[in-house]
Amino acid sequence: MPSWLILLLVSILCVGLFVAGLSLTLIFKGHHIESEISTNKDMQRLGIKCAVQEAREEMADGDCTTAGCSGNCAGCDIDHSKQG
């Protein structure tokens, strides 16, 4: 069996196991993994903040709520205050 075929089969197996693992998380927990800071209660409890929010607090601009976002890095725009 050629080595490229073995590599291809191993790669397909690895991707399949990864997809199966994510599916099992969804099946047993009933929801997707919460990786966003604004929706993950454990991250909020530990005091983990969005990098943009931390940068704004260090620059004394207040928190991200003044820019219209709630600690969600996907919703934060570091240049938002410069536009408006």
Backbone as CSV, one residue per row, in Angstrom:
resi,resn,N_x,N_y,N_z,CA_x,CA_y,CA_z,C_x,C_y,C_z
1,MET,0.852,-1.171,0.000,0.000,0.000,0.000,0.902,1.239,0.000
2,PRO,0.648,2.181,-0.902,1.506,3.388,-0.968,1.378,4.239,0.300
3,SER,2.442,4.935,0.599,2.469,5.729,1.838,1.481,6.889,1.793
4,TRP,1.219,7.463,0.619,0.276,8.574,0.536,-1.144,8.104,0.838
5,LEU,-1.458,6.867,0.489,-2.782,6.321,0.773,-2.959,6.077,2.276
6,ILE,-1.907,5.603,2.928,-1.948,5.403,4.382,-2.136,6.757,5.082
7,LEU,-1.403,7.752,4.639,-1.528,9.090,5.209,-2.933,9.649,5.014
8,LEU,-3.498,9.442,3.834,-4.851,9.908,3.547,-5.869,9.212,4.446
9,LEU,-5.746,7.917,4.617,-6.680,7.175,5.467,-6.564,7.580,6.942
10,VAL,-5.345,7.782,7.413,-5.145,8.224,8.795,-5.738,9.624,8.992
11,SER,-5.563,10.500,8.014,-6.120,11.857,8.091,-7.639,11.825,8.140
12,ILE,-8.238,11.000,7.297,-9.701,10.866,7.293,-10.190,10.311,8.624
13,LEU,-9.468,9.354,9.181,-9.831,8.793,10.478,-9.748,9.845,11.582
14,CYS,-8.688,10.646,11.579,-8.533,11.694,12.594,-9.651,12.723,12.505
15,VAL,-9.990,13.169,11.312,-11.076,14.134,11.134,-12.397,13.517,11.570
16,GLY,-12.607,12.254,11.241,-13.831,11.565,11.649,-13.963,11.470,13.158
17,LEU,-12.862,11.166,13.850,-12.892,11.104,15.312,-13.171,12.472,15.923
18,PHE,-12.610,13.511,15.337,-12.848,14.871,15.817,-14.318,15.248,15.670
19,VAL,-14.901,14.974,14.525,-16.319,15.269,14.287,-17.201,14.446,15.229
20,ALA,-16.851,13.197,15.436,-17.613,12.349,16.353,-17.532,12.886,17.784
21,GLY,-16.363,13.365,18.195,-16.212,13.938,19.532,-17.065,15.171,19.728
22,LEU,-17.091,16.038,18.738,-17.938,17.229,18.828,-19.413,16.848,18.831
23,SER,-19.767,15.854,18.064,-21.156,15.406,18.028,-21.569,14.814,19.370
24,LEU,-20.682,14.059,20.007,-21.012,13.484,21.314,-21.212,14.567,22.358
25,THR,-20.408,15.629,22.294,-20.605,16.749,23.208,-21.982,17.360,23.012
26,LEU,-22.375,17.528,21.776,-23.683,18.093,21.480,-24.804,17.153,21.916
27,ILE,-24.619,15.866,21.712,-25.659,14.896,22.070,-25.820,14.808,23.586
28,PHE,-24.723,14.677,24.327,-24.824,14.460,25.771,-25.118,15.733,26.552
29,LYS,-24.546,16.856,26.130,-24.791,18.102,26.859,-26.019,18.840,26.339
30,GLY,-26.401,18.607,25.111,-27.582,19.239,24.551,-27.345,20.630,23.988
31,HIS,-26.098,21.065,23.949,-25.779,22.374,23.382,-24.341,22.371,22.882
32,HIS,-24.015,23.375,22.062,-22.651,23.493,21.558,-21.734,23.969,22.678
33,ILE,-20.453,23.794,22.508,-19.476,24.260,23.479,-19.485,25.791,23.455
34,GLU,-19.630,26.391,24.625,-19.677,27.850,24.727,-18.257,28.385,24.855
35,SER,-17.729,28.904,23.760,-16.358,29.397,23.780,-16.292,30.918,23.779
36,GLU,-17.408,31.592,23.585,-17.421,33.052,23.612,-17.440,33.541,25.052
37,ILE,-16.683,34.560,25.323,-16.575,35.083,26.676,-17.914,35.613,27.172
38,SER,-18.682,36.221,26.306,-19.932,36.841,26.744,-21.005,35.818,27.096
39,THR,-20.881,34.568,26.622,-21.904,33.565,26.894,-21.439,32.470,27.844
40,ASN,-20.158,32.384,28.126,-19.632,31.334,28.992,-19.599,31.813,30.435
41,LYS,-20.458,31.249,31.264,-20.576,31.680,32.657,-19.322,31.365,33.469
42,ASP,-18.626,30.277,33.143,-17.403,29.939,33.876,-16.299,30.955,33.609
43,MET,-16.167,31.407,32.371,-15.160,32.425,32.059,-15.488,33.733,32.770
44,GLN,-16.764,34.100,32.805,-17.166,35.322,33.487,-16.909,35.203,34.989
45,ARG,-17.194,34.035,35.571,-16.988,33.819,36.994,-15.512,33.935,37.355
46,LEU,-14.629,33.487,36.465,-13.194,33.561,36.711,-12.614,34.944,36.421
47,GLY,-13.430,35.840,35.880,-12.972,37.195,35.601,-12.242,37.344,34.277
48,ILE,-12.394,36.377,33.388,-11.752,36.454,32.076,-12.537,37.436,31.221
49,LYS,-11.831,38.361,30.597,-12.477,39.395,29.797,-11.972,39.343,28.362
50,CYS,-12.719,39.962,27.493,-12.330,40.113,26.096,-11.053,40.956,26.036
51,ALA,-10.160,40.638,25.124,-8.904,41.381,24.998,-9.160,42.848,24.674
52,VAL,-10.176,43.130,23.890,-10.506,44.511,23.553,-11.005,45.238,24.795
53,GLN,-11.813,44.560,25.607,-12.319,45.161,26.832,-11.169,45.473,27.778
54,GLU,-10.208,44.558,27.916,-9.052,44.816,28.774,-8.231,45.989,28.263
55,ALA,-8.066,46.081,26.943,-7.300,47.192,26.374,-7.998,48.520,26.631
56,ARG,-9.333,48.538,26.511,-10.080,49.771,26.774,-9.969,50.170,28.240
57,GLU,-10.014,49.194,29.149,-9.894,49.507,30.570,-8.503,50.040,30.896
58,GLU,-7.473,49.509,30.244,-6.110,49.996,30.471,-5.925,51.401,29.931
59,MET,-6.630,51.743,28.849,-6.527,53.073,28.269,-7.480,54.055,28.946
60,ALA,-8.181,53.611,29.991,-9.124,54.433,30.755,-10.306,54.888,29.903
61,ASP,-10.681,54.097,28.910,-11.854,54.401,28.097,-13.104,53.764,28.686
62,GLY,-12.999,53.113,29.809,-14.136,52.393,30.368,-14.197,51.010,29.782
63,ASP,-15.283,50.334,30.023,-15.393,48.982,29.492,-16.041,49.000,28.119
64,CYS,-16.211,47.831,27.547,-16.748,47.724,26.189,-18.206,48.150,26.100
65,THR,-18.919,48.233,27.216,-20.335,48.588,27.143,-20.526,49.995,26.610
66,THR,-19.531,50.862,26.787,-19.649,52.216,26.235,-19.540,52.194,24.718
67,ALA,-18.917,51.155,24.175,-18.787,51.035,22.726,-19.898,50.194,22.122
68,GLY,-20.768,49.665,22.969,-21.905,48.908,22.460,-21.716,47.411,22.422
69,CYS,-20.695,46.878,23.072,-20.528,45.434,23.124,-20.424,44.993,24.574
70,SER,-20.603,43.700,24.799,-20.716,43.212,26.172,-19.621,42.223,26.525
71,GLY,-18.395,42.483,26.130,-17.312,41.567,26.433,-17.173,40.459,25.412
72,ASN,-17.946,40.499,24.349,-17.887,39.499,23.299,-16.891,39.976,22.258
73,CYS,-15.776,39.264,22.110,-14.738,39.704,21.181,-15.253,39.797,19.743
74,ALA,-16.199,38.963,19.390,-16.747,39.027,18.032,-17.543,40.311,17.836
75,GLY,-18.113,40.840,18.914,-18.923,42.050,18.810,-18.129,43.319,19.032
76,CYS,-16.940,43.222,19.633,-16.132,44.396,19.915,-15.364,44.834,18.680
77,ASP,-15.257,46.127,18.531,-14.464,46.695,17.455,-13.546,47.724,18.073
78,ILE,-12.251,47.487,18.030,-11.321,48.365,18.722,-11.328,49.781,18.151
79,ASP,-11.707,49.940,16.888,-11.754,51.266,16.274,-13.148,51.875,16.342
80,HIS,-14.064,51.266,17.087,-15.438,51.755,17.142,-15.512,53.167,17.693
81,SER,-14.730,53.470,18.727,-14.788,54.807,19.325,-14.195,55.859,18.399
82,LYS,-13.296,55.474,17.510,-12.683,56.429,16.594,-13.621,56.774,15.451
83,GLN,-14.530,55.857,15.093,-15.442,56.089,13.976,-16.539,57.074,14.363
84,GLY,-17.035,56.966,15.579,-18.215,57.711,15.961,-17.864,59.006,16.553
